[in-house]
Structures are given as C-alpha cells and as structure tokens.
Amino acid sequence: MKQFYSLTIAFVLLASLLYADEGRKGQAGFQFLRIPVGAKQVAMGNSGLAGSKGASALYWNPAGVAAMTGYEVQFSNVSWFGDISYQHFTGIAPLGSIGNLGFSVQYLAYPDIVETTTESPEGTGATFKPYDMALVLSYSRQMTDKVGFGINAKYINETIALVSADAFAFDVGLTYKTGLQGLTLGFAISNYGTKAQFGGSGLRTFILRPDAPSNQTPVPVEYESDAIELPSSVQGGLSFSPVVGENMMLTLNADHVVNTFSSDRTNLGAEFGFMEMFFVRGGFITNTDYNETGSGNATFGAGFKYTIENSATIMFDYAYADLGLLDNAQYVTLGIQF
C-alpha cells in the first residue's frame, strides 16, 4: 500500500508539469496518437484506464498488461472519416517472474493527395500518400498482488511526401486493485517525450536573387520548420462491478483526462456481460473537440468471447463512435489469447 501511495504522489507531481493549456488547443503534432485503440474501450466511451487488461491495455494503461499470464495477439482496424484508415497490431509475451513484454505497431494511412506547386497550383499530375506510424515497446510487472506497473517506449514518425518528422516518447501507468466489488484504480501519463521538427528534401528549393544579374546561378535554400510538441495527457480512472451474478456481470468505468493541448474530458462507460461470452457496451465522452455544441458524444458496441477447451480464447469486439462534425467512426478488434 505504501508503495502504491509513493508512486501515486510521483504521478501527481508529473501531472503538474503537463497541466492543460487551452490557449494552445490544436497546436500539438502527431495527433494520431490520440485516436483510441480497441473496440471494447471505445464502445465504453473511451474509458479503459483502470478496466483494460491484456493487449488492449498497452494503449490505455500499460500497467493493465502486468496481470497477463499467457500470450496474446490483437489486431484493430478503424474506419475513420475522409477515407482515413487506422490499424493497430499488438503482441504480448509473459516473462515469468520478470514481468511481461509487449510490442505494438500503430499505422494511420491517408488517401492519395494531389501534388500542387506554385508553378502548378491545379496539380502536377503526381500524388502522394501521407502516413503516421508509431512503434511501441512495453514492459509491465505486478509489483504486488494489488499493484501493477507498466511503461511504454515509443518511436513516432510522420511522413508527408518528401518531408518527415520523428520523435520519441513514453507512457507510464499504475493500477491498484482494492479488492472491493472489483474496484480497480488506474493512473497514466501518455505521450510525454521529445519535440520534433520536419525535415527532408521537400523543404529544399532554389531561388533567384532579385538583385543579381540575369545570368545568375540559382541559390539553394532550405526552409526550417517550427518544432512541434507531442499531445501529452495525464489520466486517472476507476472500474468496478456493482452486479456480479452466476451468469452475468455489470461493469462501470469512469476516466478523467487532462490534455496539454485540448480540453479536459470525462469518459463514462458500461458493459453488461452474459456467461462471459456475450457483451453489450455503451458510453459517453464529455467535452469533445469535434462536437459543435461541446456537449459530448455517445458510443456503443458489442463483443463476443469464446474459449476453446485447453487451447485458446478468441475475442471479437465492435464499436460505433459518434464524431459529431466528423460523422462517425467504426472500430473492429480481433484477438486471441493462448
């Protein structure tokens, strides 16, 4: 218990460094890191901080991976607005008493964009395909029977035609199982790391000096971009099960997220499970950036889990998220534990 309190105090001190500044809303780079992963958590209003376990927890709170005792692989696909697609692959491997090791790849692909220049503002006939990518290495461990700890190290890249930017970041998380009605507390810091700067041949060109003779040689010039920061956040949440029966269980989640470059928000979610096989979920996200009224957006979804005797557990989850001005997004997650 003392260990948990000490770690929590450290989290609070770090949180003071990341406190939200709404005057800088929209100024962070690598915004794809904020796109939620895992249909289960999305269906529950993006509330996955304390209740997530296994591979899906690697995105929400790496401490949720600590209690895993077997292997797991998971794949998620998100159909977003504007023909944008987002894929996420995660693998978890137990290392015995040492802890658990995880790895994930996040990849956001945009549709083809027509290349334009100052000389050809209507298009050159060429196209390019921007993308965002993150490679994540994770380590987690149960510190005690109640306290879990996890940390992610990330390499992040954004490429737009002939320019790109790279950054490094980490996530760190804690979970605490109180033993009371399945109540679990969770804390996490996400996307805290280096600044980035775009560079590449797309920022190089040649110009003619206005004060030079007509037969001058073009002068090479390279434009320098401003540094961009990561969309860091600090989160605290809880998950508990007020109803637990022989064949059914009701789980309620609540997370509060403090963002450095956008509004703070509270995420609420519920899940009803039957026979540990069928699941119905719903949630609500408050104070979203993409709602014209700022009142929040609803989510819902369902899931199915089937265990093959003495073999593996197969999971399928679906979620629908209302994105307000940005229409909607649909999430599909497939996973297998063995």
FIROTOR-90567 format. One record per residue (C-alpha): residue in one letter; x, y, z. Coordinates in nm, 3 decimals. Example, Ala and Ser with C-alpha at 12.3 -4.5 7.8 and 13.67 -1.06 7.14 Angstrom:
// residues 2
<a,<1.230,-0.450,0.780>>
<s,<1.367,-0.106,0.714>>
// end
This chain:
// residues 338
<m,<0.000,0.000,0.000>>
<k,<0.283,0.240,0.086>>
<q,<0.444,0.161,-0.249>>
<f,<0.122,0.250,-0.429>>
<y,<0.090,0.581,-0.244>>
<s,<0.452,0.673,-0.323>>
<l,<0.402,0.602,-0.692>>
<t,<0.075,0.794,-0.696>>
<i,<0.241,1.101,-0.544>>
<a,<0.508,1.083,-0.815>>
<f,<0.232,1.074,-1.076>>
<v,<0.065,1.382,-0.930>>
<l,<0.392,1.574,-0.938>>
<l,<0.448,1.481,-1.301>>
<a,<0.089,1.575,-1.381>>
<s,<0.154,1.930,-1.264>>
<l,<0.411,1.959,-1.545>>
<l,<0.154,1.851,-1.805>>
<y,<-0.145,2.054,-1.692>>
<a,<-0.380,2.155,-1.973>>
<d,<-0.335,2.486,-2.152>>
<e,<-0.644,2.553,-2.362>>
<g,<-0.475,2.859,-2.511>>
<r,<-0.262,2.615,-2.712>>
<k,<-0.550,2.397,-2.831>>
<g,<-0.474,2.226,-3.161>>
<q,<-0.104,2.315,-3.162>>
<a,<0.039,1.972,-3.084>>
<g,<0.169,1.743,-3.357>>
<f,<0.126,1.368,-3.405>>
<q,<-0.245,1.389,-3.330>>
<f,<-0.294,1.030,-3.448>>
<l,<-0.161,0.923,-3.107>>
<r,<-0.490,1.041,-2.958>>
<i,<-0.703,0.811,-3.174>>
<p,<-0.831,0.545,-2.933>>
<v,<-0.744,0.179,-2.988>>
<g,<-0.960,-0.122,-2.901>>
<a,<-1.329,-0.155,-2.987>>
<k,<-1.416,-0.260,-2.631>>
<q,<-1.284,0.058,-2.469>>
<v,<-1.419,0.283,-2.746>>
<a,<-1.767,0.134,-2.705>>
<m,<-1.741,0.219,-2.334>>
<g,<-1.685,0.588,-2.403>>
<n,<-1.304,0.568,-2.432>>
<s,<-1.287,0.456,-2.069>>
<g,<-1.010,0.199,-2.048>>
<l,<-0.767,0.331,-1.791>>
<a,<-0.845,0.102,-1.497>>
<g,<-1.051,-0.173,-1.658>>
<s,<-0.834,-0.268,-1.957>>
<k,<-0.641,-0.594,-1.939>>
<g,<-0.413,-0.772,-2.181>>
<a,<-0.307,-0.648,-2.522>>
<s,<-0.564,-0.367,-2.546>>
<a,<-0.433,-0.218,-2.221>>
<l,<-0.100,-0.138,-2.383>>
<y,<-0.257,0.172,-2.541>>
<w,<-0.472,0.282,-2.244>>
<n,<-0.255,0.196,-1.947>>
<p,<0.049,-0.035,-1.983>>
<a,<0.005,-0.145,-1.621>>
<g,<-0.304,-0.336,-1.733>>
<v,<-0.077,-0.580,-1.917>>
<a,<0.102,-0.679,-1.596>>
<a,<-0.151,-0.940,-1.482>>
<m,<-0.132,-1.140,-1.808>>
<t,<-0.007,-1.497,-1.765>>
<g,<-0.028,-1.611,-2.127>>
<y,<0.044,-1.494,-2.480>>
<e,<-0.189,-1.263,-2.669>>
<v,<-0.205,-1.103,-3.013>>
<q,<-0.459,-0.844,-3.119>>
<f,<-0.544,-0.652,-3.434>>
<s,<-0.765,-0.344,-3.456>>
<n,<-0.894,-0.156,-3.759>>
<v,<-1.062,0.184,-3.754>>
<s,<-1.263,0.325,-4.046>>
<w,<-1.240,0.699,-3.995>>
<f,<-1.383,0.999,-4.178>>
<g,<-1.234,1.114,-4.510>>
<d,<-1.131,0.759,-4.611>>
<i,<-0.866,0.760,-4.338>>
<s,<-0.780,0.415,-4.204>>
<y,<-0.601,0.328,-3.883>>
<q,<-0.451,-0.011,-3.797>>
<h,<-0.305,-0.128,-3.469>>
<f,<-0.126,-0.458,-3.400>>
<t,<-0.021,-0.570,-3.051>>
<g,<0.158,-0.874,-2.915>>
<i,<0.214,-0.970,-2.550>>
<a,<0.458,-1.232,-2.415>>
<p,<0.495,-1.331,-2.047>>
<l,<0.847,-1.349,-1.898>>
<g,<0.755,-1.528,-1.577>>
<s,<0.853,-1.352,-1.256>>
<i,<1.042,-1.089,-1.456>>
<g,<0.719,-0.940,-1.591>>
<n,<0.554,-0.911,-1.934>>
<l,<0.691,-0.778,-2.261>>
<g,<0.473,-0.615,-2.525>>
<f,<0.512,-0.473,-2.874>>
<s,<0.274,-0.276,-3.093>>
<v,<0.260,-0.102,-3.429>>
<q,<0.024,0.189,-3.498>>
<y,<-0.025,0.296,-3.860>>
<l,<-0.252,0.572,-3.990>>
<a,<-0.294,0.592,-4.369>>
<y,<-0.442,0.885,-4.560>>
<p,<-0.593,0.868,-4.911>>
<d,<-0.389,0.989,-5.209>>
<i,<-0.340,1.366,-5.221>>
<v,<-0.280,1.555,-5.547>>
<e,<0.059,1.726,-5.555>>
<t,<0.047,2.102,-5.621>>
<t,<0.325,2.358,-5.657>>
<t,<0.347,2.733,-5.706>>
<e,<0.403,2.667,-6.074>>
<s,<0.117,2.412,-6.097>>
<p,<-0.147,2.513,-5.841>>
<e,<-0.406,2.285,-6.005>>
<g,<-0.181,1.983,-5.973>>
<t,<0.132,1.836,-6.128>>
<g,<-0.030,1.506,-6.217>>
<a,<0.152,1.330,-5.932>>
<t,<0.006,1.217,-5.600>>
<f,<0.149,1.137,-5.258>>
<k,<0.023,0.936,-4.962>>
<p,<0.099,1.071,-4.612>>
<y,<0.115,0.835,-4.316>>
<d,<0.176,0.832,-3.941>>
<m,<0.342,0.547,-3.756>>
<a,<0.441,0.453,-3.403>>
<l,<0.647,0.156,-3.285>>
<v,<0.597,0.073,-2.918>>
<l,<0.796,-0.150,-2.684>>
<s,<0.630,-0.218,-2.349>>
<y,<0.729,-0.367,-2.014>>
<s,<0.494,-0.439,-1.724>>
<r,<0.504,-0.621,-1.393>>
<q,<0.284,-0.694,-1.093>>
<m,<0.468,-0.519,-0.810>>
<t,<0.236,-0.680,-0.553>>
<d,<-0.086,-0.879,-0.574>>
<k,<-0.269,-0.542,-0.590>>
<v,<-0.031,-0.300,-0.763>>
<g,<0.060,-0.324,-1.133>>
<f,<0.316,-0.110,-1.314>>
<g,<0.382,-0.061,-1.684>>
<i,<0.586,0.157,-1.918>>
<n,<0.591,0.208,-2.296>>
<a,<0.877,0.345,-2.506>>
<k,<0.773,0.485,-2.845>>
<y,<0.932,0.580,-3.174>>
<i,<0.697,0.809,-3.369>>
<n,<0.714,0.915,-3.734>>
<e,<0.501,1.134,-3.959>>
<t,<0.577,1.147,-4.331>>
<i,<0.419,1.387,-4.581>>
<a,<0.558,1.349,-4.934>>
<l,<0.929,1.437,-4.914>>
<v,<0.930,1.566,-4.556>>
<s,<0.908,1.379,-4.226>>
<a,<0.940,1.427,-3.852>>
<d,<1.047,1.185,-3.578>>
<a,<1.001,1.185,-3.202>>
<f,<1.048,0.960,-2.901>>
<a,<0.801,0.931,-2.614>>
<f,<0.697,0.719,-2.321>>
<d,<0.380,0.620,-2.137>>
<v,<0.381,0.508,-1.776>>
<g,<0.091,0.365,-1.578>>
<l,<-0.026,0.216,-1.250>>
<t,<-0.322,0.002,-1.148>>
<y,<-0.441,-0.073,-0.796>>
<k,<-0.692,-0.349,-0.716>>
<t,<-0.873,-0.256,-0.396>>
<g,<-1.045,-0.592,-0.354>>
<l,<-1.380,-0.415,-0.302>>
<q,<-1.651,-0.513,-0.552>>
<g,<-1.392,-0.548,-0.826>>
<l,<-1.289,-0.184,-0.781>>
<t,<-0.966,-0.103,-0.965>>
<l,<-0.798,0.238,-0.980>>
<g,<-0.577,0.344,-1.268>>
<f,<-0.334,0.628,-1.338>>
<a,<-0.131,0.700,-1.651>>
<i,<0.081,0.958,-1.828>>
<s,<0.076,0.929,-2.208>>
<n,<0.290,1.063,-2.493>>
<y,<0.544,1.252,-2.288>>
<g,<0.867,1.296,-2.481>>
<t,<1.080,1.492,-2.724>>
<k,<0.986,1.772,-2.959>>
<a,<1.005,1.707,-3.332>>
<q,<1.089,1.906,-3.643>>
<f,<1.006,1.835,-4.006>>
<g,<1.296,1.797,-4.247>>
<g,<1.376,1.646,-4.584>>
<s,<1.425,1.726,-4.950>>
<g,<1.072,1.867,-4.974>>
<l,<1.192,2.169,-4.776>>
<r,<1.479,2.239,-5.017>>
<t,<1.448,2.454,-5.328>>
<f,<1.637,2.701,-5.546>>
<i,<1.565,3.072,-5.576>>
<l,<1.682,3.358,-5.797>>
<r,<1.807,3.666,-5.613>>
<p,<1.620,3.980,-5.727>>
<d,<1.938,4.190,-5.702>>
<a,<2.156,3.952,-5.905>>
<p,<2.229,3.961,-6.282>>
<s,<2.000,3.776,-6.524>>
<n,<2.256,3.500,-6.584>>
<q,<2.286,3.421,-6.215>>
<t,<2.305,3.066,-6.081>>
<p,<2.003,2.968,-5.867>>
<v,<2.079,2.976,-5.496>>
<p,<1.993,2.664,-5.288>>
<v,<1.761,2.735,-4.994>>
<e,<1.632,2.507,-4.719>>
<y,<1.328,2.608,-4.516>>
<e,<1.334,2.540,-4.142>>
<s,<1.011,2.424,-3.977>>
<d,<0.900,2.508,-3.624>>
<a,<0.936,2.246,-3.355>>
<i,<0.619,2.057,-3.267>>
<e,<0.525,1.903,-2.934>>
<l,<0.350,1.577,-2.851>>
<p,<-0.016,1.557,-2.740>>
<s,<0.066,1.462,-2.382>>
<s,<-0.201,1.379,-2.126>>
<v,<-0.249,1.270,-1.766>>
<q,<-0.535,1.038,-1.675>>
<g,<-0.700,0.893,-1.368>>
<g,<-0.984,0.646,-1.361>>
<l,<-1.169,0.364,-1.193>>
<s,<-1.354,0.047,-1.287>>
<f,<-1.588,-0.159,-1.069>>
<s,<-1.856,-0.426,-1.095>>
<p,<-2.166,-0.344,-0.887>>
<v,<-2.354,-0.650,-1.018>>
<v,<-2.188,-0.991,-1.031>>
<g,<-2.406,-1.298,-1.082>>
<e,<-2.356,-1.658,-1.179>>
<n,<-2.402,-1.585,-1.550>>
<m,<-2.390,-1.208,-1.573>>
<m,<-2.183,-0.908,-1.471>>
<l,<-2.221,-0.532,-1.498>>
<t,<-1.903,-0.324,-1.513>>
<l,<-1.887,0.056,-1.490>>
<n,<-1.588,0.271,-1.590>>
<a,<-1.505,0.638,-1.539>>
<d,<-1.190,0.818,-1.658>>
<h,<-1.083,1.180,-1.637>>
<v,<-0.826,1.302,-1.891>>
<v,<-0.617,1.618,-1.862>>
<n,<-0.477,1.714,-2.204>>
<t,<-0.194,1.959,-2.262>>
<f,<-0.326,2.089,-2.595>>
<s,<-0.702,2.039,-2.577>>
<s,<-0.997,2.042,-2.341>>
<d,<-1.009,1.813,-2.040>>
<r,<-1.275,1.547,-2.060>>
<t,<-1.451,1.279,-1.859>>
<n,<-1.524,0.942,-2.019>>
<l,<-1.801,0.716,-1.888>>
<g,<-1.876,0.359,-1.990>>
<a,<-2.075,0.047,-1.901>>
<e,<-2.056,-0.318,-2.004>>
<f,<-2.307,-0.595,-1.947>>
<g,<-2.166,-0.944,-1.987>>
<f,<-2.361,-1.270,-2.014>>
<m,<-2.196,-1.608,-1.947>>
<e,<-1.857,-1.441,-2.000>>
<m,<-1.925,-1.483,-2.371>>
<f,<-2.162,-1.208,-2.491>>
<f,<-2.114,-0.839,-2.414>>
<v,<-2.312,-0.521,-2.476>>
<r,<-2.146,-0.186,-2.416>>
<g,<-2.225,0.184,-2.415>>
<g,<-2.052,0.507,-2.318>>
<f,<-2.037,0.884,-2.330>>
<i,<-1.744,1.120,-2.390>>
<t,<-1.781,1.470,-2.247>>
<n,<-1.644,1.794,-2.388>>
<t,<-1.520,1.661,-2.721>>
<d,<-1.334,1.882,-2.970>>
<y,<-1.546,1.769,-3.265>>
<n,<-1.895,1.845,-3.132>>
<e,<-2.045,2.178,-3.239>>
<t,<-2.230,2.220,-2.909>>
<g,<-1.947,2.086,-2.693>>
<s,<-2.196,1.865,-2.511>>
<g,<-2.020,1.536,-2.579>>
<n,<-2.067,1.226,-2.792>>
<a,<-2.208,0.876,-2.741>>
<t,<-2.054,0.539,-2.823>>
<f,<-2.185,0.185,-2.823>>
<g,<-2.084,-0.165,-2.928>>
<a,<-2.081,-0.536,-2.858>>
<g,<-1.838,-0.821,-2.812>>
<f,<-1.803,-1.196,-2.826>>
<k,<-1.551,-1.419,-2.648>>
<y,<-1.516,-1.793,-2.691>>
<t,<-1.272,-2.024,-2.517>>
<i,<-1.165,-2.342,-2.690>>
<e,<-1.114,-2.601,-2.417>>
<n,<-0.748,-2.638,-2.317>>
<s,<-0.646,-2.429,-2.615>>
<a,<-0.714,-2.060,-2.678>>
<t,<-0.961,-1.778,-2.626>>
<i,<-1.088,-1.590,-2.931>>
<m,<-1.229,-1.238,-2.896>>
<f,<-1.423,-1.016,-3.135>>
<d,<-1.533,-0.660,-3.050>>
<y,<-1.714,-0.390,-3.245>>
<a,<-1.773,-0.024,-3.162>>
<y,<-1.953,0.271,-3.318>>
<a,<-1.846,0.621,-3.214>>
<d,<-2.034,0.941,-3.290>>
<l,<-1.778,1.202,-3.402>>
<g,<-2.019,1.493,-3.429>>
<l,<-1.900,1.726,-3.705>>
<l,<-1.673,1.449,-3.834>>
<d,<-1.959,1.199,-3.885>>
<n,<-1.872,0.866,-3.719>>
<a,<-1.606,0.600,-3.682>>
<q,<-1.636,0.223,-3.666>>
<y,<-1.390,0.002,-3.482>>
<v,<-1.326,-0.372,-3.515>>
<t,<-1.087,-0.565,-3.290>>
<l,<-0.984,-0.929,-3.319>>
<g,<-0.775,-1.100,-3.053>>
<i,<-0.654,-1.440,-2.943>>
<q,<-0.509,-1.549,-2.607>>
<f,<-0.319,-1.873,-2.570>>
// end
